[in-house]
Amino acid sequence: MPTYVVLQVVLKEKLIGTGSGNLPELEKVINEQAAKGYRLHTITTTASGSKGFLGGDRIQATMVFESL
């Protein structure tokens, strides 16, 4: 089992209202790694805009998980 795992999740703005439309996806990734014996060590985010059709702001979350 690797000592560290690095994963990225892109959080997308909701079409209507404010906030992220896919926070449950981020939670799922964290819980899956916890079930494998990892804990969240570090998380960083980078924000960017999207100019495409129905585009909205995007936040890229990069997470480093450490084995327990």
Residue pairs with C-beta under 8 A, 6 or more apart in sequence:
1 36
1 37
1 67
2 67
3 66
3 67
4 41
4 64
4 65
4 66
4 67
5 33
5 38
5 64
5 65
6 62
6 63
6 64
6 65
7 29
7 33
7 62
7 63
7 65
8 60
8 61
8 62
8 63
9 22
9 25
9 26
9 29
9 60
9 61
9 63
10 58
10 59
10 60
10 61
11 20
11 21
11 22
11 23
11 25
11 26
11 58
11 59
11 60
11 61
12 20
12 21
12 22
12 56
12 58
13 19
13 20
13 21
13 56
13 57
13 58
14 20
14 21
14 56
15 21
15 54
15 56
20 26
20 59
26 61
29 63
30 40
30 63
33 39
33 40
33 63
33 65
34 40
37 67
37 68
38 65
38 66
38 67
38 68
39 65
39 66
39 68
40 63
40 64
40 65
41 64
41 65
41 66
42 63
42 64
43 61
43 62
43 63
43 64
44 61
44 62
45 59
45 60
45 61
45 62
46 59
46 60
46 62
47 57
47 58
47 59
47 60
48 57
48 58
48 59
48 60
49 55
49 56
49 57
49 58
50 56
50 57
50 58
